[in-house]
Amino acid sequence: MPGFEIFGAEERKQVNDVLESGVLMRYGFDGMRNNHWKALEFETAFAKRMDAKYCQLVSSGTAALTVALASAGIGAGDEVIMPTFTFVASFESILALGAVPILVDIDDTLTVDPKAVEAAITPKTKCVMPVHMCGSMADLRALKAICKEHNLILLEDACQAIGGTYEGKALGSYGDLGCFSFDYVKTITCGEGGAVLTNNKKYALHADHYQDHGHDHIGNDRGAESHPFLGYNFRISELNAAVGLAQLDKLDGILKIQKDNYTILRNALETVQGVTFRKVPEGGEENYSFLSFYLPTEELTQKAHKALIDAGVDACFYWYTNNWHYINGWEHLRNLKSLGNLPAEVKNQMQDLNNTDFSKSDAIMSRTISSLIKIGWKEKQVHERAEALKKAIASVL
Ligand SMILES: *Cc1c(COP(=O)(O)O)cnc(C)c1O
């Protein structure tokens, strides 16, 4: 998946445009910048590629989630429903606003189970945040129906699934808001960066102001701009945006290679009895950045993971015991360890995560292995990997 594998002359050229003028900031300095507006150019190109009306670039994927939530008016005590399998950024962004993360089970799509979402709704619920983990999506049709019925905001975290589609729409453009990360290990990278997509003019305006201290961006004198509401600094720099512009041009090529490599690995694993695959909701197409599969039991899955390591098959993840991605590893969240005092709403409304039943998630995560799909593999390497993968898994079944 990582765009860093193909960093090259195109990225250098874009960055040099910025270095030659020395204007590293996305706003102002009109006379000095040789007409380079890399962040703005990226936003226009990305919105077009994703077929969304508005794009707001920010400094990270975590910032994108925070800005998206803030733009939709989420604040203290509002409950945001999120999955047990995700990246820590989900609850970080929610907590940053004084809102309350409510964790719910996933299903065999490896994303939130719509039934669990529905069961978690309270009068305080404001937003549902599905996370399209490992290149594939949540059941967005079901989630949209739930959000419509209960008047909730649907915010897609598409940080790991850029380029995937659902019912012909780009992931991240289906809900009210969608978020992307361009950190160093994502499908395309800016070094650090993120984006918010929306078709909602009000949210787009809020995002524009919020990520830049509440500046209204009217006129061309930053010092004279007014601040309709409080904001923060989540701006991206021109240097980062420049890298992203070059990477965005490579996105479709990356997706094609991922699909080819994924297909070779999948065809090999299909022949192994006992292996099943992550469910992709009807109407969806993955971005093929990971191949995720299930084994029959936790014990066999742990054996298989060990067999893969012993066979030298790298980049295979067993998320169940991983620090970053599954609730098992989030001791700091479960025990609410924070540097300073947390808002009373958070303390009062948080689930007791040490004693909440997530056995449905455990039953899936404990049997899941994901292989990263690299784009730098040579064809011979992919075929060798397919054989090694097949052999290692078959050896434990
Ligand atoms: C990477 C990632 C993020 C956060 O992105 P950063 O740019 O690293 O802050 C959020 N959600 C998911 C699912 C991610 O994988």
The ligand as a Gaussian input file, in Angstrom:
#p B3LYP/6-31G(d) Opt

LIG

0 1
 C       -3.616000       6.396000       9.712000
 C       -4.990000       6.420000      10.197000
 C       -5.552000       7.554000      10.814000
 C       -4.782000       8.766000      11.216000
 O       -3.919000       9.283000      10.352000
 P       -2.615000      10.121000      10.750000
 O       -2.384000      10.877000       9.493000
 O       -1.517000       9.151000      11.038000
 O       -2.953000      11.005000      11.895000
 C       -6.887000       7.510000      11.162000
 N       -7.636000       6.422000      10.953000
 C       -7.133000       5.314000      10.391000
 C       -8.027000       4.142000      10.156000
 C       -5.791000       5.262000      10.018000
 O       -5.293000       4.139000       9.497000

